[in-house]
Amino acid sequence: MKKPALLITALLFLFVVSIYFIIPQYIKVTSNVEVDANDLNVARFLVNKAAWQKWWPGKIKTNDSVNYTFQEIDVKLHHSTYGSVMAKLKKGDLDADSKLSYNSTEEIACNVQWNAEIQSSLNPITRVKQYFAMRKLRDDMQQILVSFKKFMQTDSNIYGFKFRVEKIMTEFMLVTTTNLKEYPQSNLVYQFVDKLKLYAKQQNIKQTGVPMLNVHQTDDHAYQVMVALPVDKPVTGNKDIFVNKMVLGGNTLQTTITGGPQTVKNAFRKLKQYQKDHHLTSPAMPYELLVTDRMLQPDTAKWITILSSPIF
């Protein structure tokens, strides 16, 4: 009877000892995702604590940029650096220190990594429970990172507008230009549009799309204005009107917006930022497609405009 008891005791002792070898003094877990965004944009929303409220998938407290909750996890953000942020994670009896960091893997891609660790208990039963609790915590961390990735890869979250790449369907356009001391009002723009429409009619050519507009500010009180009308074929111009040719079938970056001149200006800034972030080169000037006739719709809040910038 003594031998079986001794054997059981020995096996039990070996099992307990093995726990200390299998489960280390510090239990560490890691979650990570690959995000299609450049490092500057990732930093804006990962390292900036206040920005967490924009993408956090769980509960947030208004005006609290430190404490966040996801399911049963309480996250408290601590100090941050340019490339990382420290956070305390609490889930039930589990308290873990963690660090979120990122590094560029490609020109417009980053790997976001979340590491967490605890010092394991000397009690073997508690130690095993901590091990499995940390594995569950890792799964929860992964869910949070997936939400972050989804947010970061939605253009409207980062830039305020949704961008798309379209093919250029217009090859020829009638163009007229002028220089002004102030931003052009709609009535002046449509005077030029009417002028181009009349010339197209005189030349027996057809308009193939909505009017196009480019306003380039060259100085504090100096604007270069170009108004164009897409047509089906080229003709000989005159002293005020000339024909311009675009690359038919080329790529153009576009976004559709609703609003007045200030909304257009803001959208153009974001479009340029998008091009810069994605290393897109523009061989020609950007322009507005005036979808809504501004002379028929006086409410600027209802103006629909497509911003277009040729790219390669």
N, C-alpha and C positions, 0 to 999 in steps of 0.2 A: 504493500500500500504506500510505503514511503517513496518508492521510485517514481510512480506516476505523479505523485504530488510534487516531487522535486522537479520532474520534467516539465510539468505545467508551470511551475514557478519560474523555471529557467526560461521557458518560451515567453512567458509574460514579461520577464525582465528584458529579454532580447527585443521584444516588440516595443516596449517603452523606450529603450535606448535607441532603437532604430528611428523612432519619431524625431529624436534630436538630430539625427544625421540627415534624414529625408527633409525635414522642415527646418530651415536655417534660423539663425538668431533674428535676422531681419527678413521678413516676408515681403517680396517686391512683386508688383504687377505692372504691366505696361499695355497701353492701348494706343493705336495710332491710325491715322487716315491720310490719304494723299488728296490734297486739295488743289484744284485747277484755279489758282489765283497767285498773284505775285506776292512777295514777302511784305511789301508795304501795306497792301490791303489786309493781309492776314494779321499783321501787327495792329492795325487800326481796331480790329474787332476782338483780338485775343488778348493783347497786352493791356489795352485800354479797358479798365474795369467797368466803366459806365456803359461801354458799348455792349457788354454782355446782355443787357436787357433787351437788345434788338434781336438776338438770336437764341437766347436761352430757351430750351424746350419745356422747362418746368415752371414752377411758381417763382414770381419775382415780387419784390416789395418796391413800391414807388419811392423814388428818391433814395434808394439804398443800392449803392453800387458795389457792395461787399458781400452781402448774404444772398445766397440762391438755394433753391430747393428743387430736387428732381426725384419724384417718387418718394423713397424713404431716405434719400441722401441729403444732408445739409452740407452745403459748400460755402466756406468762408475764405474769401480772397485776402491774401496778405500782400507783401511788397512785390513789385514787378520791375523788370529790367527791360532793355530794348528787345530782347529776344525771348523772354520767358515771364511767367507769373507763378507765384507760389500760392497754394491753396490747402486749407485744412478740410478733410473729408470726415464726416461723422455719419455713421449708419448703425443705429442700435447701440451696442456696447463697443463698436469698432471706431477707433480714432486713428486716422491715417494722415501722414504728411504727404503732399503731392506737389508735382511741378509740371506745368504745361510749357512746352517749348516748340519751336518750329525751325526748320532750315530749308533753304531753297534746294530743290532737286533738279529743276529745269528753269528755263527763263520765266515761265508763267505757271509754275507748280511748286508747291511746298508740302513737306511732310510734317504733320502736326502730331506730336507725341505727348502722351500723358503718363507720367510715372508716379506710382504711389507706393508707400512702404510703411510697415509698422514693426516694432520690436516684439517678437513673439514671447508668449508667456512661458515660464518654467513648468507650469502645470501641463502635463502631456495632453490631457483631455481638452483644456482650453486652447492649447497650441493647435490641435487638429481643427477645432472649430474656427479658429482665426484663419487657418489656411484656406478652408472652404469659403469663409466669408469674404476673404480677399479675392478669390476667384470670381465670386458673384459681383463684387464691387468692380472688378475689371470689366465685366460685361456691361454694367451700368455706365461706366466711363466711356465705353465704346459707343453706346447709344447716344450719349451726349455729343461725342465727336462727330458722329454721323449727321446729327442735326446741324452742327456747325458747318460741316462740309456742304450740306444741302443749301444752307443759307448763303454761304460764300460763293456758290456756283450759280446763284440767281442774280443776273445783271441788275435788276431793279432794286435789289437790296444794297448793292455796292455803289451803283451810279445814280440810282433814282429813275432810270429808264431801261427799257429792254431793247437790246440791239440785235440786229440780224444782218446777214450778208445776202444781198440780192444781185441779180444780173442787170447790167445797164441795157435798157430796151430802147433808148433814144440815141440815134446816130447824128442827126442834124438838128440844129436849133438856130433861130434868129435871135440876135443879141444886140442890145443897145446899152450903153454905159453913160454914167454921169458922175460928177463930183459934187458933194453937198457939204454944208457946214453943220448939219444936224442929221440925226437918224431919220431916214425917209418915212413919211406918213403914208398910209395906205392909198389915199387918193392920188398921190404922186406916182406910186408904184403902178397903179392901175391905168394911169395915163400912158405910161410906157407900154403896158400890156396891150392896151387898145391900139396904140401906134403899131405894134408888131402884128397884131391881128389884121389890121387894115392892110399892111404891107403884104402879108401872106395871101390875103384875098386878091390883091392887085396882081400878085405873081402866080395866082392860080395853084397854090400849094395848100396842103391841109395841115391843120393843127393836130398833133398826135398825142398830146398830153397836157397836163395842167401847167400854168406858168411857173417859171423858176426864178429864184431871187438869191443874190449873194450881196451881202453888205459887209465891207471890210473897212474897219476903222484904222486910218493911217496916222491920225494925230488926235489931240484932245477935241478939236472941233473940225475934223476932216473925215469924210466918209466916201469911199469909192463904192458906187452902186452899180450892179449889173442885173439887168432884167432879161430873161430869155423865154422863148416860146418854142417848144419842140415841134418840128415839122417833118413831113414825109420825104422831102428831097431837098438838095441844095439849090440855091439860086444866087444870082449876082446881087450883092448888097449895094448900099449907097453911102453917103457921107455920115449918116447917123446909125445905120444898121449894117451888121455884117453877119456872116454865117460861121458858126463854130461847129466842129466835129468832135464827137465823143467816141470812145472805144466801145463799139457795139459788142455786147456779150461780156464786157469786163465786170469786175466785181466792185460793188459799192456797199459801204457800211451804212445802215439806215436805222432810224428810230422814228416812230410816229408819236406826236405829242398833241395835247390839246391845251390851248392857252395863247396869251398875247406875246408881244415882243420880249418881255422880260423872261418868260418861260422859254422862249426860243434861244435867247442868249445863254441861259443857264444850261439848256440841253446841249448846245454847241460846246460849252466848256467840258461837259461830261463826255461828250463824244470824242473830243480831242484827248481827254484823259484815258478813255478806253483804248484808243488807238495807241497811245504811248505805252500803256500797261501791256498790251498784246503785241507790241513791236510791229504795228501795221504802218506802212508807208503810203502817203497819199500823193499821187502824181498830178493831181489837179485840185482846184479849189472846191471846198464844200459848198453846198447850196440848199436852199429851201424849195420844196415842192408845195405850192400854195393850193392845197386841196380844197379848202373853203374859200369861196369868193368873199373877200373882206368887204367889198362894197355892198353886197347883199346881206351880210351878217355883221351888224355893228357890235355885237357882244363878243369881246375878245376871248372870254372864257369858253366860247364855243368854236373858236378857230381850230381847225385841224391842219397840221403841218407835218410833212415828212422831211426830216433832215437826212441829207445824203452826202456821203464823202467817198469818192472813188479811192480804192485801195489796191495794193498788191503786196 
